[in-house]
Amino acid sequence: MRISSEMFPFASHAELGYTLEFAKDELEAVGQLVMKYGHRVTMHPGQFTQIGSPKKNVVEASIRDLEYHAQLLDLLGLKGQIDRDAVMILHMGYSSHLPC
């Protein structure tokens, strides 16, 4: 099951961003259901999360976005899934022909 990157809008925003601690209990409850039913969960940060960009501001925004995704996965508490199926899929390529 793919977890939407937009579940918590603007969480990784430079000025408006926020931690997900307020949803810790709810996310843990969801994680328990994930493990109970043996679902495989993934997150797929958007195409603008480009950690390999030559632009410093793009890399900084990408790091914030990856930290948000990692926090969400951590708060699910998928102890039975770590290093197995709970994954984050990343765009790593960079093309000088595309705007960053």
One Martini backbone bead per residue (centre of mass of N, CA, C, O) as a GRO file, in nm:
protein
  100
    1MET     BB    1   0.096   0.037   0.024
    2ARG     BB    2   0.049   0.368  -0.051
    3ILE     BB    3   0.168   0.654   0.094
    4SER     BB    4   0.094   0.966   0.103
    5SER     BB    5   0.274   1.265   0.084
    6GLU     BB    6  -0.007   1.445   0.145
    7MET     BB    7  -0.110   1.385   0.436
    8PHE     BB    8   0.094   1.636   0.527
    9PRO     BB    9   0.076   1.938   0.458
   10PHE     BB   10   0.374   2.122   0.466
   11ALA     BB   11   0.579   1.963   0.660
   12SER     BB   12   0.853   2.049   0.472
   13HIS     BB   13   0.843   2.337   0.499
   14ALA     BB   14   1.052   2.596   0.569
   15GLU     BB   15   0.819   2.774   0.735
   16LEU     BB   16   0.548   2.566   0.777
   17GLY     BB   17   0.658   2.342   0.911
   18TYR     BB   18   0.620   2.013   1.084
   19THR     BB   19   0.554   1.792   1.316
   20LEU     BB   20   0.409   1.453   1.386
   21GLU     BB   21   0.351   1.414   1.696
   22PHE     BB   22   0.036   1.471   1.704
   23ALA     BB   23   0.004   1.168   1.537
   24LYS     BB   24   0.127   0.923   1.684
   25ASP     BB   25  -0.112   0.741   1.778
   26GLU     BB   26  -0.245   0.708   1.498
   27LEU     BB   27   0.001   0.590   1.349
   28GLU     BB   28   0.037   0.345   1.532
   29ALA     BB   29  -0.240   0.221   1.473
   30VAL     BB   30  -0.187   0.181   1.174
   31GLY     BB   31   0.067   0.003   1.208
   32GLN     BB   32  -0.082  -0.231   1.345
   33LEU     BB   33  -0.258  -0.298   1.099
   34VAL     BB   34  -0.037  -0.354   0.900
   35MET     BB   35   0.080  -0.596   1.061
   36LYS     BB   36  -0.174  -0.769   1.097
   37TYR     BB   37  -0.217  -0.779   0.758
   38GLY     BB   38   0.064  -0.770   0.597
   39HIS     BB   39   0.146  -0.510   0.480
   40ARG     BB   40   0.284  -0.316   0.226
   41VAL     BB   41   0.480  -0.020   0.261
   42THR     BB   42   0.495   0.301   0.091
   43MET     BB   43   0.702   0.572  -0.023
   44HIS     BB   44   0.687   0.865  -0.270
   45PRO     BB   45   0.852   1.104  -0.336
   46GLY     BB   46   0.855   1.348  -0.533
   47GLN     BB   47   1.002   1.485  -0.823
   48PHE     BB   48   1.125   1.735  -0.639
   49THR     BB   49   1.296   1.519  -0.494
   50GLN     BB   50   1.647   1.614  -0.539
   51ILE     BB   51   1.941   1.512  -0.405
   52GLY     BB   52   2.120   1.552  -0.694
   53SER     BB   53   2.125   1.842  -0.707
   54PRO     BB   54   2.305   2.147  -0.783
   55LYS     BB   55   2.095   2.282  -0.593
   56LYS     BB   56   2.084   2.382  -0.274
   57ASN     BB   57   1.773   2.432  -0.232
   58VAL     BB   58   1.685   2.152  -0.334
   59VAL     BB   59   1.841   1.981  -0.130
   60GLU     BB   60   1.716   2.104   0.126
   61ALA     BB   61   1.423   2.029   0.054
   62SER     BB   62   1.477   1.725   0.026
   63ILE     BB   63   1.564   1.670   0.314
   64ARG     BB   64   1.302   1.758   0.446
   65ASP     BB   65   1.124   1.551   0.297
   66LEU     BB   66   1.272   1.295   0.395
   67GLU     BB   67   1.226   1.348   0.696
   68TYR     BB   68   0.921   1.331   0.684
   69HIS     BB   69   0.895   1.044   0.575
   70ALA     BB   70   1.057   0.909   0.802
   71GLN     BB   71   0.876   0.996   1.035
   72LEU     BB   72   0.622   0.855   0.942
   73LEU     BB   73   0.738   0.568   0.940
   74ASP     BB   74   0.830   0.566   1.236
   75LEU     BB   75   0.537   0.624   1.364
   76LEU     BB   76   0.418   0.345   1.279
   77GLY     BB   77   0.587   0.108   1.405
   78LEU     BB   78   0.732  -0.123   1.195
   79LYS     BB   79   0.897  -0.367   1.334
   80GLY     BB   80   0.807  -0.607   1.128
   81GLN     BB   81   0.928  -0.426   0.857
   82ILE     BB   82   1.200  -0.361   0.893
   83ASP     BB   83   1.401  -0.435   0.626
   84ARG     BB   84   1.160  -0.527   0.415
   85ASP     BB   85   0.876  -0.329   0.329
   86ALA     BB   86   0.938  -0.047   0.448
   87VAL     BB   87   0.950   0.202   0.200
   88MET     BB   88   1.151   0.439   0.010
   89ILE     BB   89   1.108   0.602  -0.292
   90LEU     BB   90   1.358   0.733  -0.516
   91HIS     BB   91   1.480   1.012  -0.680
   92MET     BB   92   1.819   1.031  -0.836
   93GLY     BB   93   1.809   1.184  -1.077
   94TYR     BB   94   1.976   1.398  -1.329
   95SER     BB   95   1.900   1.676  -1.550
   96SER     BB   96   2.013   1.943  -1.747
   97HIS     BB   97   1.725   1.957  -1.919
   98LEU     BB   98   1.592   2.011  -1.644
   99PRO     BB   99   1.423   2.170  -1.421
  100CYS     BB  100   1.493   2.246  -1.057
   0.00000   0.00000   0.00000
